[in-house]
Amino acid sequence: MKRVLLLVLLCSSLLVVSSSTTGFPEVQYLAHISVSHDSINITCNADFISQGWSGNGTTDDPFSIQNLDITSNVTCIRMANTTAYFIIRDCQLESFWDEDYAIGYNAVELCNVSNGVLENCDIYGSASCILLIDCSNTEVRDCRLRSISAHGLYGIRLQECRILENNIPQSGMHGVELMDGNDIDFADNQISDSHGSGVSIYNLSRCMVIDNAVSSCNGHGMRFDELLDSSVFGNSITLNGAYGLCAYAINSSFVNNTVTENQGYGIDLEGSGNTLYGNIIGGNGISNARDRGSNNTWDDSVSLGNAWDDYIGVGSYAIEGEAGSIDRYPSTVPGVIGPALILMVLAAGILTISLLYFLRKRVRLQHMQPSSNAKSGPLVSRVSVWLRNLAVPAE
C-alpha cells in the first residue's frame, strides 16, 4: 500500500511539472513546484519593501523574487525606475493572449532598471518574453524563452548588460534583438527556429558575441548593423534560411566561427577595418562569402586564414564582392576533399592508365618482332614479367 501511495504522489508531481511547462518543447525545465502568484508591478525601490520581498537591495543581500508561478493576461513582472539590487530566480512566467482585445503581452518588462538579475526561469510570452529598456548592469542567465508573436528577448539602450546561457527554441520574430547600447556580453545562448533572424543587433559597440549556437531560423543566423569595436568569436551559425552572418561592422573581429549550410551567403560583410580568420565556412547556398566594404582583412596577417569548402588547395582565396578582398592563408575544411586534391588524383590516374597502355603496346610489338632483337629484348622481357605480375595479359 505504501508503495502504491508513493507511486501516485510521484506521478502527481510529474503531472504538475509537465502542465506548468506547456509550450516549451525539447528544453529542460524547472523541477521544483512554484507558488502561484499574481502579476507583479514595481515602480521604485520602495516597492520592494512595501510588497514584502526579502533582502535589502545590496549586492550581498539583493531583493529576491523566486519560486513563483505567474500566469496572466497582462505582463507577469514589470519593474521600472529601480537601482536596488534584485534577483528574479526559479520562476515560471506566462503571459497569454488576450482574446477580448486581440493583443499579446510581454512576460517580463524591465525599464530604466539597474543591478538586476533574471536567472533560471521558464518564460512564455504572447508578445516578447523579455523586454529590456534603458537597463544597466542587468543580467539574463540560464532562462528558457518562447514567444508566440515577437522576440525571445528585446533590448533597447542597454549598458553593461549580460545575456548568457539562455535557450530560445522558437520566436515569432527574432530570437534576440538588441538596439543602441554598449559593453554587452552575449554568450553561450542557443537560438533556433525563429521566424525572423536568430540574432539581430543594431548600433552596438564594445560587445562580445561568443560561443552562441544559432540554427534553423527563417531569416539570417546573425545580423549586425553598425557593430563597432566588437568581437564575434566561436559561434555556430548553421542551416538558416537567409545569410549565415550578415554584418555592417567597423573595427570588429570575426574569429573561429562556424558558418555552414545557410541558404544565402555564408558571410556578407560591409564596413571597414574588420578582421576575419579561423572561421570554417562551407556549404552555403549563394556563395561562402562576399565583401562589399573596404580595408577588411580575411586572415591574421601572419599565417592563419579561414577554412573554405571550395578552396582548391593552392594559392590565395578570392572573396566575392567589389572590395576585392583575398584570404592569403586559406585552408580546406577538415574532412572535405578539396578540388585541387581531386584534380591531382585524376591526373595521377590518367598518367597511370597512359603508362600501362604504352607498356602493353610495347610488349605486343615486341612479340611481333623476331626474338633476336637484342637491343629491346631485355627491356621488353622485364616489362613482360612486370605486367604478368600485375595480372595484365599481354596481347
KADAVEN-V438833 format. One record per pair of residues at least 12 apart in sequence whose ideal C-beta (glycine too) atoms are under 8 Angstrom apart, sorted by the first residue. I is the first residue (numbers start at 1). J is the second residue. If there is no record, write none. Layout:
<<I | J> <I | J>>
This chain:
<<13 | 33> <16 | 33> <17 | 29> <17 | 30> <17 | 31> <17 | 33> <20 | 33> <20 | 34> <20 | 69> <20 | 92> <20 | 122> <21 | 92> <21 | 122> <23 | 94> <23 | 124> <23 | 146> <24 | 122> <24 | 124> <24 | 144> <24 | 146> <24 | 169> <25 | 169> <26 | 169> <27 | 122> <27 | 144> <27 | 167> <27 | 169> <28 | 144> <29 | 92> <29 | 122> <29 | 144> <30 | 90> <30 | 92> <30 | 120> <30 | 122> <32 | 67> <32 | 90> <34 | 67> <34 | 68> <34 | 69> <34 | 90> <34 | 91> <34 | 92> <35 | 67> <35 | 68> <35 | 69> <36 | 68> <36 | 69> <36 | 70> <36 | 71> <37 | 68> <37 | 69> <37 | 70> <38 | 70> <38 | 72> <39 | 70> <39 | 72> <39 | 74> <39 | 75> <39 | 76> <39 | 77> <39 | 78> <40 | 65> <40 | 70> <40 | 76> <40 | 77> <40 | 78> <41 | 78> <42 | 78> <42 | 79> <42 | 80> <42 | 82> <43 | 79> <43 | 80> <43 | 81> <44 | 80> <44 | 81> <44 | 82> <45 | 57> <45 | 82> <45 | 83> <45 | 84> <47 | 82> <48 | 63> <48 | 82> <48 | 84> <48 | 86> <53 | 65> <53 | 86> <55 | 85> <55 | 86> <57 | 84> <57 | 85> <57 | 86> <58 | 85> <59 | 85> <59 | 115> <62 | 84> <62 | 85> <62 | 86> <62 | 87> <62 | 115> <62 | 117> <63 | 84> <63 | 85> <63 | 86> <63 | 87> <64 | 86> <64 | 87> <64 | 89> <65 | 77> <65 | 86> <65 | 87> <65 | 88> <65 | 89> <65 | 91> <66 | 87> <66 | 88> <66 | 89> <66 | 90> <66 | 91> <67 | 89> <67 | 90> <67 | 91> <68 | 91> <68 | 92> <68 | 93> <69 | 91> <69 | 92> <70 | 91> <70 | 92> <70 | 93> <70 | 94> <71 | 93> <71 | 94> <71 | 96> <72 | 94> <72 | 95> <72 | 96> <72 | 105> <73 | 95> <73 | 96> <73 | 97> <73 | 98> <73 | 105> <74 | 95> <74 | 98> <74 | 105> <75 | 95> <75 | 105> <75 | 106> <75 | 107> <75 | 108> <75 | 109> <76 | 93> <76 | 94> <76 | 95> <76 | 107> <76 | 108> <77 | 91> <77 | 93> <77 | 107> <77 | 108> <77 | 109> <78 | 108> <78 | 109> <78 | 111> <79 | 109> <79 | 110> <79 | 111> <79 | 113> <79 | 116> <80 | 109> <80 | 110> <80 | 111> <80 | 112> <80 | 113> <81 | 111> <81 | 112> <81 | 113> <82 | 112> <82 | 113> <82 | 114> <82 | 115> <82 | 116> <83 | 114> <83 | 115> <84 | 115> <85 | 115> <85 | 116> <86 | 115> <86 | 116> <86 | 117> <87 | 116> <87 | 117> <87 | 118> <87 | 119> <88 | 108> <88 | 116> <88 | 117> <88 | 118> <88 | 119> <88 | 121> <89 | 117> <89 | 119> <89 | 120> <89 | 121> <90 | 119> <90 | 120> <90 | 121> <91 | 121> <91 | 122> <92 | 121> <92 | 122> <93 | 107> <93 | 108> <93 | 121> <93 | 122> <93 | 123> <93 | 124> <94 | 107> <94 | 123> <94 | 124> <94 | 125> <95 | 107> <95 | 124> <95 | 125> <95 | 126> <95 | 127> <96 | 126> <97 | 126> <97 | 148> <98 | 126> <103 | 127> <104 | 125> <104 | 126> <104 | 127> <104 | 148> <104 | 149> <104 | 150> <105 | 125> <105 | 126> <105 | 127> <106 | 125> <106 | 127> <106 | 128> <106 | 129> <106 | 130> <106 | 131> <106 | 150> <106 | 154> <107 | 123> <107 | 124> <107 | 125> <107 | 126> <107 | 128> <107 | 129> <107 | 130> <108 | 123> <108 | 125> <108 | 129> <108 | 130> <108 | 131> <109 | 130> <109 | 131> <109 | 133> <110 | 130> <110 | 131> <110 | 132> <110 | 133> <110 | 135> <110 | 138> <111 | 131> <111 | 132> <111 | 133> <111 | 134> <111 | 135> <112 | 133> <112 | 134> <112 | 135> <113 | 132> <113 | 134> <113 | 135> <113 | 138> <114 | 135> <114 | 136> <114 | 137> <114 | 138> <115 | 136> <115 | 137> <115 | 138> <116 | 135> <116 | 137> <116 | 138> <116 | 139> <117 | 138> <117 | 139> <117 | 141> <118 | 130> <118 | 138> <118 | 139> <118 | 140> <118 | 141> <118 | 143> <119 | 139> <119 | 140> <119 | 141> <119 | 142> <119 | 143> <120 | 141> <120 | 142> <120 | 143> <121 | 143> <121 | 144> <122 | 143> <122 | 144> <123 | 143> <123 | 144> <123 | 145> <123 | 146> <124 | 146> <124 | 147> <125 | 145> <125 | 146> <125 | 147> <125 | 148> <125 | 150> <126 | 147> <126 | 148> <126 | 149> <127 | 147> <127 | 148> <127 | 149> <127 | 150> <128 | 147> <128 | 150> <128 | 151> <128 | 152> <128 | 153> <128 | 154> <129 | 143> <129 | 145> <129 | 146> <129 | 147> <129 | 151> <129 | 152> <129 | 153> <129 | 168> <130 | 143> <130 | 145> <130 | 152> <130 | 153> <130 | 154> <131 | 154> <131 | 155> <132 | 153> <132 | 154> <132 | 155> <132 | 156> <132 | 158> <132 | 161> <133 | 155> <133 | 156> <133 | 157> <134 | 156> <134 | 157> <134 | 158> <135 | 155> <135 | 157> <135 | 158> <135 | 159> <135 | 161> <136 | 158> <136 | 159> <136 | 160> <136 | 161> <137 | 159> <137 | 160> <137 | 161> <138 | 158> <138 | 161> <138 | 162> <139 | 161> <139 | 162> <139 | 163> <139 | 164> <140 | 153> <140 | 161> <140 | 162> <140 | 163> <140 | 164> <140 | 166> <141 | 162> <141 | 163> <141 | 164> <141 | 165> <141 | 166> <142 | 164> <142 | 165> <142 | 166> <143 | 166> <143 | 167> <144 | 166> <144 | 167> <144 | 168> <144 | 169> <145 | 166> <145 | 167> <145 | 168> <145 | 171> <146 | 168> <146 | 169> <146 | 170> <146 | 171> <147 | 170> <147 | 171> <147 | 172> <147 | 173> <148 | 172> <149 | 172> <149 | 173> <150 | 171> <150 | 172> <150 | 173> <151 | 171> <151 | 172> <151 | 173> <151 | 174> <151 | 175> <151 | 176> <151 | 177> <152 | 166> <152 | 168> <152 | 171> <152 | 174> <152 | 175> <152 | 176> <152 | 191> <152 | 194> <153 | 166> <153 | 168> <153 | 175> <153 | 176> <153 | 177> <154 | 176> <154 | 177> <155 | 176> <155 | 177> <155 | 178> <155 | 179> <155 | 181> <156 | 178> <156 | 179> <156 | 180> <156 | 181> <157 | 179> <157 | 180> <157 | 181> <158 | 178> <158 | 180> <158 | 181> <158 | 184> <159 | 181> <159 | 182> <159 | 183> <160 | 182> <160 | 183> <160 | 184> <161 | 181> <161 | 183> <161 | 184> <161 | 185> <162 | 184> <162 | 185> <162 | 186> <162 | 187> <163 | 176> <163 | 184> <163 | 185> <163 | 186> <163 | 187> <163 | 189> <164 | 185> <164 | 186> <164 | 187> <164 | 188> <164 | 189> <165 | 187> <165 | 188> <165 | 189> <166 | 189> <166 | 190> <167 | 189> <167 | 190> <168 | 189> <168 | 190> <168 | 191> <168 | 192> <168 | 194> <169 | 190> <169 | 192> <169 | 193> <170 | 192> <170 | 193> <170 | 194> <171 | 191> <171 | 193> <171 | 194> <171 | 195> <171 | 196> <172 | 195> <173 | 194> <173 | 195> <173 | 196> <174 | 194> <174 | 196> <174 | 197> <174 | 198> <174 | 199> <174 | 200> <174 | 219> <175 | 191> <175 | 192> <175 | 194> <175 | 196> <175 | 197> <175 | 198> <175 | 199> <175 | 214> <175 | 217> <176 | 189> <176 | 191> <176 | 198> <176 | 199> <176 | 200> <177 | 199> <177 | 200> <177 | 201> <177 | 202> <178 | 200> <178 | 201> <178 | 202> <178 | 204> <179 | 201> <179 | 202> <179 | 203> <179 | 204> <180 | 202> <180 | 203> <180 | 204> <181 | 203> <181 | 204> <182 | 204> <182 | 205> <182 | 206> <182 | 207> <183 | 205> <183 | 206> <183 | 207> <184 | 204> <184 | 206> <184 | 207> <184 | 208> <185 | 207> <185 | 208> <185 | 210> <186 | 199> <186 | 207> <186 | 208> <186 | 209> <186 | 210> <186 | 212> <187 | 208> <187 | 209> <187 | 210> <187 | 211> <187 | 212> <188 | 210> <188 | 211> <188 | 212> <189 | 212> <189 | 213> <190 | 212> <190 | 213> <191 | 212> <191 | 213> <191 | 214> <191 | 215> <191 | 217> <192 | 213> <192 | 214> <192 | 215> <192 | 216> <192 | 217> <193 | 216> <193 | 217> <194 | 217> <194 | 218> <194 | 219> <195 | 217> <195 | 218> <195 | 219> <196 | 217> <196 | 218> <196 | 219> <197 | 217> <197 | 219> <197 | 220> <197 | 221> <197 | 222> <197 | 223> <197 | 240> <197 | 242> <198 | 214> <198 | 215> <198 | 217> <198 | 219> <198 | 220> <198 | 221> <198 | 222> <198 | 237> <198 | 240> <199 | 212> <199 | 214> <199 | 221> <199 | 222> <199 | 223> <200 | 220> <200 | 223> <200 | 225> <201 | 222> <201 | 223> <201 | 224> <201 | 225> <201 | 227> <202 | 225> <202 | 226> <203 | 225> <203 | 226> <204 | 224> <204 | 226> <204 | 227> <204 | 228> <204 | 230> <205 | 227> <205 | 228> <205 | 229> <205 | 230> <206 | 228> <206 | 229> <206 | 230> <207 | 227> <207 | 230> <207 | 231> <208 | 230> <208 | 231> <208 | 233> <209 | 222> <209 | 230> <209 | 231> <209 | 232> <209 | 233> <209 | 235> <210 | 231> <210 | 232> <210 | 233> <210 | 234> <210 | 235> <211 | 233> <211 | 234> <211 | 235> <212 | 235> <212 | 236> <213 | 235> <213 | 236> <214 | 235> <214 | 236> <214 | 237> <214 | 238> <214 | 240> <215 | 236> <215 | 237> <215 | 238> <215 | 239> <215 | 240> <216 | 238> <216 | 239> <216 | 240> <217 | 240> <217 | 241> <218 | 240> <218 | 241> <218 | 242> <219 | 240> <219 | 241> <219 | 242> <220 | 240> <220 | 242> <220 | 243> <220 | 244> <220 | 245> <220 | 246> <220 | 264> <221 | 237> <221 | 238> <221 | 240> <221 | 243> <221 | 244> <221 | 245> <221 | 259> <221 | 262> <222 | 235> <222 | 237> <222 | 244> <222 | 245> <222 | 246> <222 | 247> <223 | 243> <223 | 246> <223 | 247> <224 | 245> <224 | 246> <224 | 247> <224 | 248> <224 | 249> <224 | 252> <225 | 247> <225 | 248> <226 | 248> <226 | 249> <226 | 250> <227 | 247> <227 | 248> <227 | 249> <227 | 250> <227 | 252> <227 | 271> <228 | 249> <228 | 250> <228 | 251> <228 | 252> <229 | 250> <229 | 251> <229 | 252> <230 | 249> <230 | 252> <230 | 253> <231 | 252> <231 | 253> <231 | 255> <232 | 245> <232 | 247> <232 | 252> <232 | 253> <232 | 254> <232 | 255> <232 | 257> <233 | 253> <233 | 254> <233 | 255> <233 | 256> <233 | 257> <234 | 255> <234 | 256> <234 | 257> <235 | 257> <235 | 258> <236 | 257> <236 | 258> <237 | 257> <237 | 258> <237 | 259> <237 | 260> <237 | 262> <238 | 258> <238 | 259> <238 | 260> <238 | 261> <238 | 262> <239 | 261> <239 | 262> <240 | 262> <240 | 263> <241 | 262> <241 | 263> <242 | 262> <242 | 263> <242 | 264> <243 | 262> <243 | 264> <243 | 265> <243 | 266> <243 | 267> <243 | 268> <244 | 259> <244 | 260> <244 | 262> <244 | 264> <244 | 265> <244 | 266> <244 | 267> <244 | 284> <245 | 257> <245 | 259> <245 | 266> <245 | 267> <245 | 268> <246 | 265> <246 | 267> <246 | 268> <247 | 267> <247 | 268> <247 | 269> <247 | 270> <247 | 271> <247 | 274> <248 | 270> <248 | 271> <248 | 293> <249 | 269> <249 | 270> <249 | 271> <249 | 274> <250 | 271> <250 | 272> <250 | 273> <250 | 274> <251 | 272> <251 | 273> <251 | 274> <252 | 271> <252 | 273> <252 | 274> <252 | 275> <253 | 274> <253 | 275> <253 | 276> <254 | 267> <254 | 274> <254 | 275> <254 | 276> <254 | 279> <255 | 275> <255 | 276> <255 | 277> <255 | 278> <255 | 279> <256 | 278> <256 | 279> <257 | 279> <257 | 280> <258 | 279> <258 | 280> <259 | 279> <259 | 280> <259 | 281> <259 | 284> <259 | 288> <260 | 280> <260 | 281> <260 | 282> <260 | 283> <260 | 284> <261 | 282> <261 | 283> <261 | 284> <262 | 284> <262 | 285> <263 | 284> <263 | 285> <263 | 286> <264 | 284> <264 | 285> <264 | 286> <265 | 284> <265 | 285> <265 | 286> <265 | 287> <265 | 288> <265 | 289> <265 | 290> <266 | 281> <266 | 282> <266 | 284> <266 | 287> <266 | 288> <266 | 289> <267 | 279> <267 | 281> <267 | 288> <267 | 289> <267 | 290> <268 | 289> <268 | 290> <268 | 292> <269 | 289> <269 | 290> <269 | 291> <269 | 292> <269 | 293> <269 | 296> <269 | 321> <269 | 323> <270 | 292> <270 | 293> <271 | 293> <271 | 296> <272 | 293> <272 | 294> <272 | 295> <272 | 296> <273 | 295> <273 | 296> <274 | 293> <274 | 296> <274 | 297> <275 | 296> <275 | 297> <275 | 300> <276 | 296> <276 | 297> <276 | 298> <276 | 299> <276 | 306> <277 | 297> <277 | 298> <277 | 299> <277 | 300> <277 | 304> <277 | 305> <277 | 306> <277 | 329> <278 | 300> <278 | 304> <278 | 306> <279 | 306> <279 | 307> <280 | 306> <280 | 307> <280 | 333> <280 | 334> <281 | 306> <281 | 307> <281 | 308> <281 | 309> <281 | 333> <282 | 307> <282 | 308> <282 | 309> <282 | 310> <282 | 333> <282 | 336> <283 | 309> <287 | 320> <288 | 308> <288 | 309> <288 | 310> <289 | 319> <289 | 320> <289 | 321> <290 | 319> <290 | 320> <290 | 321> <291 | 319> <291 | 320> <291 | 321> <291 | 322> <291 | 323> <291 | 325> <292 | 321> <292 | 322> <292 | 323> <293 | 323> <294 | 323> <296 | 323> <296 | 325> <297 | 325> <298 | 317> <298 | 319> <298 | 325> <298 | 326> <298 | 327> <298 | 328> <299 | 327> <299 | 328> <299 | 329> <299 | 330> <300 | 329> <302 | 329> <303 | 329> <304 | 329> <305 | 317> <305 | 327> <305 | 328> <305 | 329> <305 | 330> <305 | 331> <306 | 327> <306 | 330> <306 | 331> <307 | 330> <307 | 331> <307 | 332> <307 | 333> <307 | 334> <308 | 327> <308 | 330> <308 | 331> <308 | 332> <308 | 333> <309 | 332> <309 | 333> <309 | 336> <310 | 338> <310 | 339> <311 | 330> <311 | 331> <311 | 332> <311 | 333> <311 | 338> <311 | 339> <312 | 338> <312 | 339> <312 | 340> <312 | 343> <313 | 332> <313 | 338> <313 | 339> <313 | 340> <313 | 341> <314 | 340> <316 | 328> <316 | 330> <317 | 330> <356 | 392> <359 | 383> <359 | 386> <359 | 387> <360 | 387> <360 | 392> <360 | 394> <360 | 395> <362 | 380> <362 | 383> <363 | 380> <363 | 383> <363 | 384> <363 | 387> <363 | 394> <363 | 395> <364 | 394> <364 | 395> <366 | 380> <366 | 384> <367 | 394>>
